């Protein structure tokens, strides 16, 4: 790897990190030496790249720093194209349009040599099934997640019986075969998982749930970690279906 490429990769590595990254970790990922990484960090600092930290502690890239969008590797372009293909074919109309707009913007800014990766991609996704009412429901759920509003569901259980729930939406999981909403259920007073293909109706209420969306998501992650550890240890709970059920191949049944 040329030094210019390595400098760019160091910035990218620090950009995606959530905590200080040691020179050893950077060297291992870039297949370089710690001594070379120390020199590269010094060179980046000399170019006014806002990196803080020191040897033995780790390095952090301060927020707000940006790099020119032209410096994309071929694999990075293909990754973006493949993801945009999936969203364009399976996402709600506004997401599908956004995916196509993203591809157009990438094509406009990448060097000419990379444009064939967009215009004639080497990757593709399988054709989707026929569109369903899930698309409209999913669009509303995404808006509620961002705004922190409660959602009233008319939801069919496994036997097909309708139930009414008020939930605090946390995350909408996308799969090839439908979507799953992670949410706090007021009726059950616990986190539950709801398949969008079982939702007869999803109405975004004017009422906001008490927690901030970020705090609610943190609570959900903690609950998911507990259930994952329980599942990994071989414990089972026949009374509920948890987040870890959706991590197993072929799983995804809603808890109700």
N, C-alpha and C positions, 0 to 999 in steps of 0.2 A: 504494500500500500504506500502510495506517495505521501509525502508529509502534508501537502495541502489537503488531501483526502482525509488523512488522520486528524488534522485540526478540525475539519468540519464534523467528522464523526464524534469527536470528543464533545463538541458543542451539542450535537444531537443527543448524545448519551446523557449529558447533564440536564438537558431540557426535559427529557421524559422521566428523570429520577425524581422521587419524592423526598429523598433524604440525602445527606452527603455521600458521595461516591469516592472510594479510596483509589489511589493511583494503581494499586495492585488489581482492583476490579476492572479499571479502565484498560490496563495493559492486557489482562486476560481476555477481555472481549475483543480487543483490537489486534490481538496476537502480536504485541509489542513488548518492550521492556519498561520497567518502572522508571529507569533513568530517562528514556526517551519521552515518557509521559510527563515527567517533571519539566523537561525542556519545553515540551509543547504547551503545557499550562502557562509557563512563564512567557512564551511567545504570544499566546492569546491575551494574557493580561497586558502585555506591552502594546497590543493592538486595541486596547480599551474594551475588550470583551469583559463584561462584569462578572468575573469568577471570583468567589471568595473561598477561603479555606487554606489549609496548610498540610504538609506531609504528616501522616500519622492520624489525621483527623478526617480528612476527606474534602471534597470540593463540591460547591453548589453554584449553579448559574442563577443569578438574580432574575427575578421576573421582569418582563417587559422587553427583554432583548429579543431581537428578531434577525433572521437571516434572509438573504434574497431567495425568492421562491424558485429560481432557476436551477439551484444546485440539488437536483433530484437524481438519484441513481436509477438505472433501468428497472431494477427490482421494486423500487419504491413506486415508480410510475405504474408498474403492472399491479402492485398491491392496491393502489388507489383505483385503478380501472376495474379490477375484479370486484372490489367492494361496491363501487358505483353501479356496476352491472347488476349485482344482486338487489340493491336498493331500488334501482330503476324498474326492475321486473316484478318486485314483490312489495314495495313500499306503498304507503298511501299516496294519492296523487301529488300532494305538495312535496313529499319526500322524493318521489320519482323525478319530478321536475328539478328539484335541487340537485339530485345526482347527475342528471344530464347537464345542468349548468356547471357543476363542478368539473366534469370532463371537458367541457368547452373552455373553461378558464385554464385548466392545466395545459390543454393543447396550445393555448395562446401564449403561455409563458415559458414552456420548456424549449430547449434547443431543437433545431430542426431534426437532428439525428435521433431524437427520442419520440418524435411525433408518430412514427409507425407503431409504437407500442400502444398508442391510443386509437389510431385510425384502423389498424389491422392487428388487434390484440391476439396474443397467443393463448389467452384464457377465455373461458366462457362459463356460464351457469346454466343449469338445467331449466327448461321451460317451466313456468309456474302453472299452478292449477287455475281454474276459472276464478275471477275475482268474486269476493263475497262481501256481506255486510260488515265483516271484520275490519275492512279498510276504513269505513266511516267511524266505527267505534274506536279504532286505534288512534285515529287523529285526535279525537276528543280526549282520550286518556293521556296522550302525550302532552296536550295543553294543560290538563289538570295537574300533571306531575310537575311541570315547570312553574305553574302559578301557585301550587300548594292548596288547591281546592278539593273539597270532598266530592265523591262520586257516588251516586245512587245506582245500584245495579239491580236488574231483574235477571237472576242467574238460575240456570237449570242444573240440578244436581245429577249424580250418575244415573239415577232412575228417571230423569227427565222432569222431575217435579220442580216448579218455579219457586224461588225464594227471593226475598227482597233484602238487600244488604246496603249499608252505607260504609264506604271504605275510604281510607286515606292512601292514595296511590303512591308507590315508591319507585317502581321500575317496570318498564314494559319490555319483556324479553322476546326477541324475534327468532323464530325457527322456520325451517322450510315448511313444516306442517303447522302453521298457525302461530299464535302469540300467547304469552302467559303474563298476566299482571300480578306483580308482587304488591301486596297492600296490607295495611292494618285494617282488620275487620272489627267494626264497633260491636257487632253481635257476638262474636267469639272472643273479643278482647285479646286478640293475638294476631300475629302475622299469618296471612293465608295467601294462597295462590289460585288465581282464577283464569281459566281458559277463555279466550275471547270468543271462540266458536260456541260457547255455552251461554254467552250473554245475549239475552233478548233485547236488552236496553241498557244503555249507560248514559246517565244524565249528569253532566257536570253542574254541581250546585254552586250557588253564590257564596256559600259558607266556606271559609278557609279552615283547615285543621289546625289545632293549637301549636304543634311543633313547626319549626322551620323545615323546609324540605331536606336541607342538608343534615339536620339533626335526626330527622326521621329515618333517613337513609343510613346514618351511622348506627342507629338502634337496630335496623333490619340486618345490617352486616354482622353485628355482634350476635344476634339471634341465629343467623345463618351459620356462623362459625361454630356456635355451640352445637347445632344440629349436625353439622358436618363431622365434628369430633365424635358425637354420639354414634353416628352411622359408621364411621371408620372403626370404632371400637366394637361394633357388632351389636349394639343395642338397638331395639326397635320400639316403636310406639304405634300400636294398632289403631289408636283413636284419632290420629291426624297424619297428614302428609306434609312433609317439611321441604325446605329449600333443597336439601341434599337429594331428594327424590328426583328433581329435575336435572341433577348432574349425572345420573346414571343413564347409559344408553337405552333409548326406547322409553324413558320415563317422561313424565310431564302431566300426569293426572292431577287435576285440581283437588284440593283437600275436601271439598264438600260434595 
